Amino acid sequence: MDQILNNILSPFLSIGFSDVFQIFVLYVVFYYLLILLKETRTMQMLKGLSLLLGVTLLATLLQWHTINYFLRNIWPIWIIAFIILFQPELRQILVDIGNRRIQFKTLFKTEDAVYEEIVRTVKQMLRKHTGCLIVLEGNVGLKEVIETGSRINADINSALLMTIFTPKTPLHDGAVIINQGRIVAAGCILPLTQKTDLDIELGTRHRAALGITEETDAVAIVVSEDLRNVSLSVNGKITPVEPDNLKEMLTLYASKRY
C-alpha cells in the first residue's frame, strides 16, 4: 500500500518553482485564448469537437470498434471543416492576439473594485440627474451588441464612465458593455424587450435593459434621469434598487452565475 501511495505522490513531490511558473504561464495563455474564443462562433464549434473527442475516447475505452473506426476516420474532415468554415474568426483571433497586451492589472482586479467604480458612477449620475445604461457581460458573449457601438477597451473607472454618459455627447445614448473589469465598448444598441405590460414610466433604457437580459445572462444597470432612481435588470426582470445596496446585489448575482 505504501509503495502504491509513493508511486502516486512522487510526481507531485518533485514539482519545483519552474514547474509552477510554467503552469501559471499556460493558465494565462489559455485564459486569454478562451476570452477571445468566447466572443465568436468558434466556441460553438470547439464544443462540438470536444464532444466528438469525448465520444472517441469512450469508444476506445469500451472497445466499440465500429464506432471507433468511424470516428477516427471522420476527425480529418472535422478539422478541415473547422478551418474552412471559421477561417474569418480564426484570422481575427490571431489579429487580436497580436494587438492585445496582457493586462496583469486587470487579471488580478477584484470584482469588488469593479463594483465600487460602478456604484460610485451611479451615485454621481443621480446627483447630476444624468441617465446611463451599464451592462455587465456574463457567460454569453455580446460580440454582436459590441459591434453596434465604439470599442473602448479601457480599465473601468468612474471618471471615464461619467465622461461617456455626459449629455449630448456621441456615446451617451447607448449602453456601456463591461467585461473582465474593463469597459469593452460604449454607445452600444441593445435589443428592446417585446413585453407590453410594462409600467408606462419605464423608458427606452429600461426596455433595452430588459431586452438584453431576456436574451443573455448579462446584468444591466439603469440610472433614470426622469425617475431619479436606479434599476437592476436580471433574467428579463427589472427592479428598483438603492445605490447603497447595488454592490451587494451585483456580488450576489455574480456568485449565482459562477
C-alpha positions as CSV (number, residue, x, y, z in Angstrom):
1,M,0.0,0.0,0.0
2,D,2.8,2.4,0.9
3,Q,4.5,1.6,-2.4
4,I,1.3,2.5,-4.3
5,L,1.0,5.8,-2.5
6,N,4.6,6.6,-3.1
7,N,4.1,5.9,-6.8
8,I,1.1,8.2,-6.9
9,L,2.6,11.1,-4.9
10,S,6.2,11.0,-6.1
11,P,5.5,13.1,-9.3
12,F,3.8,15.8,-7.2
13,L,6.6,15.9,-4.6
14,S,9.2,16.6,-7.3
15,I,7.4,19.7,-8.5
16,G,9.6,22.8,-8.3
17,F,9.3,26.5,-8.8
18,S,10.0,26.2,-12.6
19,D,7.1,23.8,-12.9
20,V,4.7,26.1,-11.0
21,F,5.8,29.0,-13.2
22,Q,5.2,27.1,-16.4
23,I,1.7,26.1,-15.2
24,F,0.9,29.7,-14.5
25,V,2.1,30.8,-18.0
26,L,-0.1,28.1,-19.6
27,Y,-3.0,29.2,-17.4
28,V,-2.6,32.8,-18.6
29,V,-2.3,31.8,-22.3
30,F,-5.4,29.5,-22.2
31,Y,-7.4,32.1,-20.1
32,Y,-6.9,34.8,-22.7
33,L,-7.5,32.4,-25.6
34,L,-10.8,31.4,-24.1
35,I,-11.7,35.0,-23.6
36,L,-11.0,35.6,-27.3
37,L,-12.9,32.5,-28.4
38,K,-15.9,33.3,-26.1
39,E,-16.9,36.2,-28.3
40,T,-17.0,34.2,-31.6
41,R,-18.9,31.4,-33.2
42,T,-15.7,29.3,-33.0
43,M,-16.6,28.4,-29.4
44,Q,-19.6,26.5,-30.6
45,M,-17.5,24.5,-33.0
46,L,-15.0,23.8,-30.2
47,K,-17.8,22.4,-28.1
48,G,-18.7,20.1,-30.9
49,L,-15.1,19.0,-31.3
50,S,-14.8,18.4,-27.6
51,L,-18.0,16.3,-27.6
52,L,-16.6,14.3,-30.6
53,L,-13.3,13.8,-28.8
54,G,-15.1,12.6,-25.7
55,V,-17.1,10.0,-27.6
56,T,-14.0,8.9,-29.4
57,L,-12.2,8.3,-26.1
58,L,-15.3,6.5,-24.7
59,A,-15.4,4.2,-27.8
60,T,-11.7,3.4,-27.4
61,L,-12.1,2.5,-23.7
62,L,-15.2,0.4,-24.2
63,Q,-13.6,-1.2,-27.3
64,W,-16.5,-0.3,-29.6
65,H,-14.5,-1.0,-32.7
66,T,-17.1,0.0,-35.4
67,I,-17.9,3.4,-33.8
68,N,-14.2,4.0,-33.0
69,Y,-13.2,3.2,-36.7
70,F,-15.9,5.6,-37.9
71,L,-15.0,8.4,-35.6
72,R,-11.2,8.1,-36.2
73,N,-11.8,8.5,-39.9
74,I,-14.2,11.4,-39.6
75,W,-11.7,13.5,-37.5
76,P,-9.7,14.8,-40.5
77,I,-13.0,16.0,-42.1
78,W,-14.0,17.9,-38.9
79,I,-10.6,19.6,-38.7
80,I,-10.7,20.7,-42.3
81,A,-14.3,21.9,-42.0
82,F,-13.4,23.8,-38.8
83,I,-10.6,25.7,-40.6
84,I,-12.6,26.4,-43.7
85,L,-15.9,27.5,-42.0
86,F,-14.3,29.6,-39.3
87,Q,-11.4,31.0,-41.2
88,P,-12.5,34.6,-40.7
89,E,-12.9,34.1,-36.9
90,L,-9.6,32.3,-36.6
91,R,-7.9,35.2,-38.5
92,Q,-9.5,37.7,-36.3
93,I,-8.4,35.8,-33.2
94,L,-4.8,35.8,-34.4
95,V,-5.0,39.6,-35.1
96,D,-6.4,40.2,-31.6
97,I,-3.6,38.1,-30.0
98,G,-1.1,40.2,-31.9
99,N,-2.7,43.5,-30.9
100,R,-3.9,42.8,-27.3
101,R,-1.5,43.3,-24.5
102,I,-1.9,41.1,-21.5
103,Q,-3.3,43.3,-18.7
104,F,-2.0,41.8,-15.5
105,K,-3.6,44.6,-13.6
106,T,-7.0,43.5,-15.0
107,L,-6.2,39.8,-14.5
108,F,-5.9,40.4,-10.7
109,K,-8.5,43.1,-10.4
110,T,-11.2,42.0,-8.0
111,E,-14.9,42.2,-8.6
112,D,-15.2,44.4,-5.6
113,A,-13.1,47.1,-7.2
114,V,-15.2,46.9,-10.4
115,Y,-18.5,47.1,-8.5
116,E,-17.2,50.0,-6.4
117,E,-16.4,52.0,-9.5
118,I,-19.9,51.3,-10.9
119,V,-21.6,52.3,-7.6
120,R,-19.5,55.5,-7.5
121,T,-20.6,56.3,-11.0
122,V,-24.3,55.6,-10.3
123,K,-24.3,57.9,-7.3
124,Q,-22.7,60.7,-9.2
125,M,-25.2,60.2,-12.0
126,L,-28.1,60.5,-9.6
127,R,-26.6,63.7,-8.1
128,K,-26.2,65.2,-11.6
129,H,-29.6,64.0,-12.8
130,T,-28.0,62.1,-15.7
131,G,-29.1,58.8,-17.1
132,C,-27.0,55.8,-18.0
133,L,-27.1,52.1,-19.0
134,I,-24.3,49.8,-18.0
135,V,-24.3,46.1,-19.0
136,L,-22.1,43.5,-17.3
137,E,-21.4,40.7,-19.7
138,G,-21.9,37.2,-18.4
139,N,-21.1,33.8,-19.9
140,V,-23.0,34.5,-23.1
141,G,-20.8,36.7,-25.4
142,L,-22.1,40.0,-26.6
143,K,-20.0,40.5,-29.7
144,E,-22.9,41.4,-31.9
145,V,-24.0,44.1,-29.5
146,I,-20.5,45.4,-29.0
147,E,-20.1,45.8,-32.8
148,T,-23.0,48.3,-32.8
149,G,-21.0,50.7,-30.6
150,S,-17.5,52.1,-30.3
151,R,-14.7,50.0,-29.0
152,I,-13.1,51.4,-25.8
153,N,-11.0,48.6,-24.2
154,A,-10.1,50.6,-21.1
155,D,-9.9,49.9,-17.4
156,I,-13.1,50.7,-15.7
157,N,-13.2,53.9,-13.7
158,S,-15.8,56.3,-12.6
159,A,-14.4,59.4,-14.4
160,L,-14.4,57.6,-17.8
161,L,-18.0,56.4,-17.3
162,M,-19.1,59.9,-16.4
163,T,-17.5,61.3,-19.5
164,I,-19.1,58.7,-21.7
165,F,-22.6,59.4,-20.4
166,T,-22.3,63.2,-20.5
167,P,-25.4,64.5,-22.2
168,K,-25.3,65.5,-25.9
169,T,-22.0,63.6,-26.4
170,P,-22.0,61.0,-29.3
171,L,-22.0,57.9,-27.0
172,H,-24.2,59.0,-24.1
173,D,-27.5,57.5,-25.5
174,G,-26.2,53.9,-25.9
175,A,-25.1,51.3,-23.4
176,V,-21.6,50.6,-22.0
177,I,-20.5,47.0,-22.1
178,I,-18.2,45.8,-19.3
179,N,-16.4,42.5,-19.2
180,Q,-13.5,41.2,-17.1
181,G,-13.2,44.5,-15.3
182,R,-12.8,46.6,-18.5
183,I,-15.0,48.9,-20.5
184,V,-15.2,47.0,-23.8
185,A,-17.4,49.4,-25.8
186,A,-19.8,52.3,-25.4
187,G,-22.7,53.7,-27.4
188,C,-24.0,50.1,-28.0
189,I,-27.5,49.4,-29.2
190,L,-29.4,46.8,-27.2
191,P,-32.4,44.7,-28.3
192,L,-35.6,46.1,-26.8
193,T,-38.0,43.9,-24.9
194,Q,-41.2,42.9,-26.6
195,K,-43.2,42.9,-23.3
196,T,-46.4,45.1,-23.5
197,D,-47.4,45.1,-19.8
198,L,-44.6,47.3,-18.6
199,D,-45.1,50.4,-16.4
200,I,-45.6,53.4,-18.6
201,E,-42.9,55.3,-16.7
202,L,-40.2,52.9,-18.0
203,G,-38.3,54.4,-20.9
204,T,-36.1,53.1,-23.7
205,R,-33.2,52.4,-21.4
206,H,-35.3,50.2,-19.2
207,R,-36.7,48.4,-22.2
208,A,-33.2,47.9,-23.5
209,A,-32.0,46.6,-20.2
210,L,-34.9,44.1,-20.2
211,G,-34.2,43.1,-23.7
212,I,-30.5,42.2,-23.2
213,T,-31.2,40.3,-20.0
214,E,-34.0,38.3,-21.6
215,E,-31.7,37.1,-24.4
216,T,-28.5,36.6,-22.3
217,D,-27.2,36.1,-18.8
218,A,-25.9,39.7,-18.6
219,V,-26.8,42.1,-15.8
220,A,-28.0,45.6,-16.7
221,I,-27.9,48.7,-14.5
222,V,-30.1,51.7,-15.4
223,V,-30.0,55.2,-13.9
224,S,-33.1,57.2,-14.9
225,E,-32.7,61.0,-15.1
226,D,-36.6,61.3,-15.1
227,L,-37.4,58.9,-12.3
228,R,-34.2,59.7,-10.5
229,N,-33.7,56.2,-9.4
230,V,-31.5,53.1,-10.1
231,S,-32.9,49.8,-11.5
232,L,-31.3,46.4,-11.9
233,S,-32.3,44.0,-14.7
234,V,-31.5,40.3,-14.4
235,N,-33.1,37.4,-16.3
236,G,-35.6,39.6,-18.0
237,K,-36.9,41.2,-14.8
238,I,-36.2,44.8,-13.7
239,T,-36.4,46.1,-10.1
240,P,-35.5,49.4,-8.4
241,V,-32.5,49.2,-6.1
242,E,-31.0,51.5,-3.6
243,P,-27.5,52.7,-4.7
244,D,-26.1,51.6,-1.3
245,N,-27.3,48.1,-1.9
246,L,-26.2,47.9,-5.6
247,K,-22.7,46.4,-4.8
248,E,-24.3,43.7,-2.7
249,M,-26.8,42.8,-5.4
250,L,-24.1,42.6,-8.1
251,T,-22.0,40.4,-5.9
252,L,-25.0,38.1,-5.2
253,Y,-25.8,37.7,-8.9
254,A,-22.2,37.1,-9.8
255,S,-21.9,34.3,-7.2
256,K,-25.1,32.6,-8.7
257,R,-23.7,32.8,-12.2
258,Y,-20.5,31.0,-11.3
